[in-house]
Amino acid sequence: MNKKIILLRQKIEAVDRGIIEGLAKRQLLVKIIAQEKQKTHLNVSDRIRELELQRLRQELAHKYDLDLEFIEKIYQLIIRESRKIQKRI
């Protein structure tokens, strides 16, 4: 196989590892936040924070020339999982 393609695929694998590691770090932070919310009797959902993050995603999608609908779909899954984690704690 073409050496350039092999190298590029290795770079994609490294990026994918970074994505997975980032998601793992995010979930750890979600668990810590859930514990703090529980201590202070705050709701799992925070609509204001979610809107702030939505604006940030829009800015980043624009900055990196990514399809916003694609980014929003990914984050819907991430947020759904974050809520599940927080509700279990």
C-alpha atoms as an extended CHARMM CRD file, in Angstrom:
* protein
*
        89  EXT
         1         1  MET       CA              0.0000000000        0.0000000000        0.0000000000  PROA      1               0.0000000000
         2         2  ASN       CA              1.0170000000        3.5890000000       -0.5810000000  PROA      2               0.0000000000
         3         3  LYS       CA              3.3660000000        4.8030000000        2.2110000000  PROA      3               0.0000000000
         4         4  LYS       CA              1.7020000000        8.2060000000        2.2670000000  PROA      4               0.0000000000
         5         5  ILE       CA             -1.7170000000        6.6410000000        2.8700000000  PROA      5               0.0000000000
         6         6  ILE       CA             -0.2910000000        4.4720000000        5.6470000000  PROA      6               0.0000000000
         7         7  LEU       CA              1.2490000000        7.5260000000        7.3150000000  PROA      7               0.0000000000
         8         8  LEU       CA             -1.9700000000        9.5170000000        6.9910000000  PROA      8               0.0000000000
         9         9  ARG       CA             -3.9780000000        6.6310000000        8.4640000000  PROA      9               0.0000000000
        10        10  GLN       CA             -1.5850000000        6.4930000000       11.4060000000  PROA      10              0.0000000000
        11        11  LYS       CA             -2.1670000000       10.1940000000       11.9540000000  PROA      11              0.0000000000
        12        12  ILE       CA             -5.9430000000        9.6290000000       11.8790000000  PROA      12              0.0000000000
        13        13  GLU       CA             -5.5180000000        6.8560000000       14.4680000000  PROA      13              0.0000000000
        14        14  ALA       CA             -3.5770000000        9.2670000000       16.6940000000  PROA      14              0.0000000000
        15        15  VAL       CA             -6.3410000000       11.8590000000       16.3540000000  PROA      15              0.0000000000
        16        16  ASP       CA             -8.9430000000        9.1870000000       17.1670000000  PROA      16              0.0000000000
        17        17  ARG       CA             -6.9900000000        8.2170000000       20.3010000000  PROA      17              0.0000000000
        18        18  GLY       CA             -6.9890000000       11.8770000000       21.2920000000  PROA      18              0.0000000000
        19        19  ILE       CA            -10.7470000000       12.0820000000       20.7950000000  PROA      19              0.0000000000
        20        20  ILE       CA            -11.3370000000        8.9910000000       22.9510000000  PROA      20              0.0000000000
        21        21  GLU       CA             -8.9510000000       10.2450000000       25.6390000000  PROA      21              0.0000000000
        22        22  GLY       CA            -10.6940000000       13.6190000000       25.5770000000  PROA      22              0.0000000000
        23        23  LEU       CA            -14.0850000000       11.9450000000       25.9960000000  PROA      23              0.0000000000
        24        24  ALA       CA            -12.7560000000        9.9190000000       28.9290000000  PROA      24              0.0000000000
        25        25  LYS       CA            -11.4350000000       13.0990000000       30.5920000000  PROA      25              0.0000000000
        26        26  ARG       CA            -14.7650000000       14.8090000000       29.9240000000  PROA      26              0.0000000000
        27        27  GLN       CA            -16.7100000000       11.9690000000       31.5420000000  PROA      27              0.0000000000
        28        28  LEU       CA            -14.4860000000       12.1080000000       34.6070000000  PROA      28              0.0000000000
        29        29  LEU       CA            -15.1990000000       15.8290000000       34.9050000000  PROA      29              0.0000000000
        30        30  VAL       CA            -18.9150000000       15.1680000000       34.4290000000  PROA      30              0.0000000000
        31        31  LYS       CA            -18.8190000000       12.7430000000       37.3730000000  PROA      31              0.0000000000
        32        32  ILE       CA            -17.0720000000       15.3100000000       39.5580000000  PROA      32              0.0000000000
        33        33  ILE       CA            -19.5820000000       17.9870000000       38.5560000000  PROA      33              0.0000000000
        34        34  ALA       CA            -22.4440000000       15.5840000000       39.3030000000  PROA      34              0.0000000000
        35        35  GLN       CA            -21.0860000000       15.0190000000       42.8010000000  PROA      35              0.0000000000
        36        36  GLU       CA            -20.8540000000       18.7670000000       43.3700000000  PROA      36              0.0000000000
        37        37  LYS       CA            -24.3760000000       19.3050000000       42.0270000000  PROA      37              0.0000000000
        38        38  GLN       CA            -25.6440000000       16.6090000000       44.3530000000  PROA      38              0.0000000000
        39        39  LYS       CA            -23.9680000000       18.2540000000       47.3640000000  PROA      39              0.0000000000
        40        40  THR       CA            -25.5280000000       21.6170000000       46.5250000000  PROA      40              0.0000000000
        41        41  HSD       CA            -28.8930000000       20.1940000000       45.3700000000  PROA      41              0.0000000000
        42        42  LEU       CA            -28.5850000000       21.5330000000       41.8230000000  PROA      42              0.0000000000
        43        43  ASN       CA            -30.4260000000       20.0320000000       38.8520000000  PROA      43              0.0000000000
        44        44  VAL       CA            -28.5910000000       17.8060000000       36.4050000000  PROA      44              0.0000000000
        45        45  SER       CA            -29.7010000000       19.9910000000       33.4820000000  PROA      45              0.0000000000
        46        46  ASP       CA            -28.4600000000       23.5510000000       33.2400000000  PROA      46              0.0000000000
        47        47  ARG       CA            -30.1170000000       25.2100000000       30.2480000000  PROA      47              0.0000000000
        48        48  ILE       CA            -28.0040000000       28.3680000000       30.4700000000  PROA      48              0.0000000000
        49        49  ARG       CA            -24.7810000000       26.3480000000       30.4160000000  PROA      49              0.0000000000
        50        50  GLU       CA            -26.0560000000       24.2460000000       27.5280000000  PROA      50              0.0000000000
        51        51  LEU       CA            -26.7660000000       27.4010000000       25.5100000000  PROA      51              0.0000000000
        52        52  GLU       CA            -23.2810000000       28.7250000000       26.2890000000  PROA      52              0.0000000000
        53        53  LEU       CA            -21.7610000000       25.4750000000       25.0520000000  PROA      53              0.0000000000
        54        54  GLN       CA            -23.9370000000       25.5450000000       21.9460000000  PROA      54              0.0000000000
        55        55  ARG       CA            -22.6190000000       29.0160000000       21.0850000000  PROA      55              0.0000000000
        56        56  LEU       CA            -19.0620000000       27.7990000000       21.6610000000  PROA      56              0.0000000000
        57        57  ARG       CA            -19.6160000000       24.7980000000       19.3710000000  PROA      57              0.0000000000
        58        58  GLN       CA            -20.9910000000       27.1120000000       16.6850000000  PROA      58              0.0000000000
        59        59  GLU       CA            -17.9430000000       29.3560000000       16.9350000000  PROA      59              0.0000000000
        60        60  LEU       CA            -15.5350000000       26.4250000000       16.8120000000  PROA      60              0.0000000000
        61        61  ALA       CA            -17.3550000000       24.7570000000       13.9360000000  PROA      61              0.0000000000
        62        62  HSD       CA            -17.1250000000       28.0120000000       11.9910000000  PROA      62              0.0000000000
        63        63  LYS       CA            -13.4680000000       28.5480000000       12.9320000000  PROA      63              0.0000000000
        64        64  TYR       CA            -12.4580000000       25.0770000000       11.7690000000  PROA      64              0.0000000000
        65        65  ASP       CA            -14.8340000000       25.0060000000        8.7890000000  PROA      65              0.0000000000
        66        66  LEU       CA            -16.8420000000       22.0480000000       10.1250000000  PROA      66              0.0000000000
        67        67  ASP       CA            -20.4670000000       21.3250000000        9.3340000000  PROA      67              0.0000000000
        68        68  LEU       CA            -22.4900000000       22.6300000000       12.2840000000  PROA      68              0.0000000000
        69        69  GLU       CA            -25.1510000000       19.9460000000       11.9420000000  PROA      69              0.0000000000
        70        70  PHE       CA            -22.4350000000       17.2730000000       12.2000000000  PROA      70              0.0000000000
        71        71  ILE       CA            -20.9900000000       18.8920000000       15.3390000000  PROA      71              0.0000000000
        72        72  GLU       CA            -24.4310000000       19.2900000000       16.9240000000  PROA      72              0.0000000000
        73        73  LYS       CA            -25.2580000000       15.6120000000       16.3240000000  PROA      73              0.0000000000
        74        74  ILE       CA            -22.0320000000       14.5460000000       17.9880000000  PROA      74              0.0000000000
        75        75  TYR       CA            -22.6500000000       16.7970000000       20.9730000000  PROA      75              0.0000000000
        76        76  GLN       CA            -26.2390000000       15.6590000000       21.3590000000  PROA      76              0.0000000000
        77        77  LEU       CA            -24.8360000000       12.1870000000       21.9940000000  PROA      77              0.0000000000
        78        78  ILE       CA            -22.1480000000       13.4980000000       24.3290000000  PROA      78              0.0000000000
        79        79  ILE       CA            -24.6170000000       15.5750000000       26.3410000000  PROA      79              0.0000000000
        80        80  ARG       CA            -27.1190000000       12.7080000000       26.5050000000  PROA      80              0.0000000000
        81        81  GLU       CA            -24.3910000000       10.4560000000       27.9160000000  PROA      81              0.0000000000
        82        82  SER       CA            -23.2920000000       13.1690000000       30.3540000000  PROA      82              0.0000000000
        83        83  ARG       CA            -26.8340000000       13.4650000000       31.6930000000  PROA      83              0.0000000000
        84        84  LYS       CA            -27.0670000000        9.6900000000       32.1180000000  PROA      84              0.0000000000
        85        85  ILE       CA            -23.8200000000        9.7080000000       34.0770000000  PROA      85              0.0000000000
        86        86  GLN       CA            -24.9600000000       12.5790000000       36.2860000000  PROA      86              0.0000000000
        87        87  LYS       CA            -28.3200000000       10.9310000000       37.0050000000  PROA      87              0.0000000000
        88        88  ARG       CA            -26.5970000000        7.7310000000       38.1300000000  PROA      88              0.0000000000
        89        89  ILE       CA            -24.5600000000        9.5880000000       40.7460000000  PROA      89              0.0000000000
